Amino acid sequence: MLRPFEIHQPESVEAASALVGRYGDDAAFYAGGTELLLVMKEGLVRYRHLVDLKTIPALGALDYDAASGLLRIGGTVTHRALERHPTVRERFPIVAEVERLVANVRVRNVGTIGGNLCFAEPHADPGTLFLTFDAEVELVGTRGARTVPIGAFFTGAYETARQPDEVLTAVRLREGGPQTRWAYMKFGIHERPTLGVAVALTLDAERRGIEDVRIAVGCVGPVPARVPAAEALLRGAPLAEADGPLERAAQVAAEGADAVDDLHGSAEYKVEMVKVFMRRAFRAAAARFQ
Amino acid sequence: MEAQGASARPVVEISLTVNGRPHTLAVEPRETLLDLLRMRLGLTGAKLSCDVQVCGACTVLVDGLPVSACTYLAYEARGRQVLTIEGLADGEGLHPLQQAFIDHAAFQCGYCTPGMILAAKALLDEIPRPTTDEIKHYLRGNICRCTGYKKILEAVLAAAETMASRHG
């Protein structure tokens, strides 16, 4: 059972931030509650004040700017809203595809993208995918606003660069060009994913050579992370002869993965699976050019 | 929504509609929708089981969307429409999903059934004629340990057909 707490309904980000600033360790931001209420029920954390971010209308906005190709996802946008939004499905199909497979429909109806990123549970999907978009995270706190690249946002298991009084107001993704395709592959034996690999593959104008590739591996270690050494092995290679570089890149990604032993499996097993799923995800992205 | 005195437990007043009936209640922010339904309104169809949003036994619909009432604050239902299994039948007439679950023997112990039927209702409201894969995808968060799921799939497909024929 949950221990007693008070709920606050700020109408602005500034007011929300000030409340957490005032109550300090005794307060937490509250959005969907799909993660927070679980750890509160378990007694792992105790807050006497929850600051509801859903009473701030601006945080629920989802905007796409066709001129810049930027999608701005408000912090309290739910997984299900992302999954079903027509613009997301049309312009960012990989985002809708990945969101459709997050947890179950009840969690997706309630859980928010901001909550998901800020909770930084290692066994999650969106962060890994967003790394391949070079997404930017907007934070607003009592000391002002700042933007953090997603690669610098996750700092440890359940830890991020967000200061306690900072609200994640939005995450921004830039649309891929006509020569970029995404793929995300995951597998798991429990409710949460054991492993997730995201690949963004960009080919040259003739679609023969790999102009750029971004690869991120999530869930196996404390934080989702890009694997630059693996990306470098593939960049510039002809797509038709990518098997050799892909094999080496998968090996490098596996060695670089900071895999840990947990209930999902041994580190040794996960390293092996990183190789398998990185190859599959790369080939899935390449197949989307056909 | 402030605390009523420094030592008293915080209370908020909420108005919500449950199965078509309006209620105004004082709730503690920590109170879950499941506790409110079961303990205060006597609606025991939704069940507590895993308590971590995995099993679906506590599924109810809030404004038509399935949620896990075990991990959903009653506070969140303020101003909203809640539907539980008790509100699904039309008087003595069972909802087509309820009838289909009986006709296809889609339950045994029955513990998961209220949640399973409500999740299926939300699916059919969204996709009136779902494919088997769409049903599997939508219901993957509702766990049944008795039926093996085949009969549940058959029941949902049959209910979809009944409902489609009724609506022309």
Interface residues (C-beta under 8 A of the other chain):
Chain A: M1 L2 R3 P4 F5 E6 I7 H8 Q9 G33 T34 L37 L38 K41 L50 R80 R100 A103 N104 V105 R106 V107 N109 V110 E191
Chain B: M1 E2 A3 R9 P10 V12 E28 P29 R30 T32 D51 V52 Q53 V54 G56 T59 L65 P66 V67 S68 T71 Y72 L73 Y75 E76 A119 A122 H137 Y138 R140 G141 N142
